[in-house]
Amino acid sequence: MKFETKTFILNDGREALLRLPTEADAEAMLDYLRITAGETDFLLRYPEECDKMYSLEAEKRIIERIVASETDLMLVCTVDGEIAGVCNLMFNTRMKTRHIAKVAIGNVKKYWGLGMGTRMMEELISIAEKREGVIQLELEFIEGNHRARALYEKLGFRITGVHPNAIMLKDGTLLNEYLMARPLKNGA
């Protein structure tokens, strides 16, 4: 999907750049995946899984595919040249579900609390609201992720379902995954 690069100011006064990823970002994207997976239990992977799941060439292909897609959008948020966060917007294409789009977001911990997540989510919501026929956004979050839940609720998402025991941590702890939905202006 097309996206015009945007800048915004973080709560600490630094400038952030929100843009499409390029193949040149592939190595930094892999680093971002490892870093974020190691900073929280609220992502669907552990750091050691990143190396097994993603190679540099595979990441380049993923970026190339998503940038060329008409139904998927990936944006990177950089601060001082470093990938600080990544967000995704995925439009469904099946006739029965094309009124729904899914969003996902992840930020490096040192950028939490600076307004970056809010700005990224607002951008995804704005893009989705401009897509004809899309009336609802959906996302998931893992039990205990109070920061994410507060952000999503602030932006109008509400819990609509639970997937019990969806996540099992290394120590055997089971966590629920919650589905949230948000109606869009152009929908119901």
Secondary structure, 3 states (H helix, E strand, C coil): CCCCCEEEECCCCCEEEEECCCHHHHHHHHHHHHHHHHHCCCCCCCHHHHHHHCCHHHHHHHHHHHHHCCCEEEEEEEECCEEEEEEEEEECCCCCCCCEEEEEEEECHHHCCCCHHHHHHHHHHHHHHCCCCCCEEEEEEECCCHHHHHHHHHCCCEEEEEEEEEEECCCCCEEEEEEEEEECCCCC
